[in-house]
Amino acid sequence: MKLALSGLVCGYGRRPVGPVGDRIWSDSGLHALIGANGAGKSTLIRTLAGLQSPLAGTVHLGAKDVHRMRPAERAQFVSFVASTPPSASGLTAGEVLHLMDASNAERHRALERFGEAGWWNVRLSELSDGQRQRVMLARAFLQDTPWLLLDEPTAFLDAASRTRLFGHLNELAARGKGVVITTHDLHLLRGQPALRTVNVLGKAWRELPTEASISDWESAL
């Protein structure tokens, strides 16, 4: 299932991002969105997830217009993890994962994969930002959608957790999943085997060579 953008312009009122225009991303692999703070990465990825209406144009998953889907239908095709994990929730990590359509064993394995088994009965409000983010990544993993859209998922993670996350993303891509990630973590991004496109947001959207050096990527920001 390809992710296709047609004539897309997104943003808030008089502050458009792009124009992004036309893009087609393959249905597997890692697609990175990079750019300076305020470039519109979060706005764009929220638009791709169907959480924000575009100013113009469309976003299609296969033949379906993302913004014409009902939330329950859209949740079958795309999962989204925000850049800031929820902090005020009274739910435990286990209760968050119980919201997903999965077996109890699968929920426990997901938490152990992205976090720690001991968090199961701990409330999100008692976990650190990085720990909460890892719970939300486990939740997205359990959603088991063709596409995962992750807005700066490494922002609160320690170095070891960042490396493990990219390992998981490569595994998911190898299983045929498509992943769009916004990131400032260019050193980790470089050389990832699943990396298919590097897209820089600024005054215009440009696609950069995936084999370029980090300094080349940085000079394009």
PyMOL commands that set and color helices and strands:
alter all, ss='L'
color gray80, all
select helices_A, chain A and resi 41-48+66-68+71-74+93-98+104-114+117-119+124-126+129-143+159-174+186-189+214-219
alter helices_A, ss='H'
color red, helices_A
select strands_A, chain A and resi 3-12+15-25+29-35+56-61+64-65+78-81+147-151+178-182+195-201+206-208
alter strands_A, ss='S'
color yellow, strands_A
deselect
rebuild
show_as cartoon
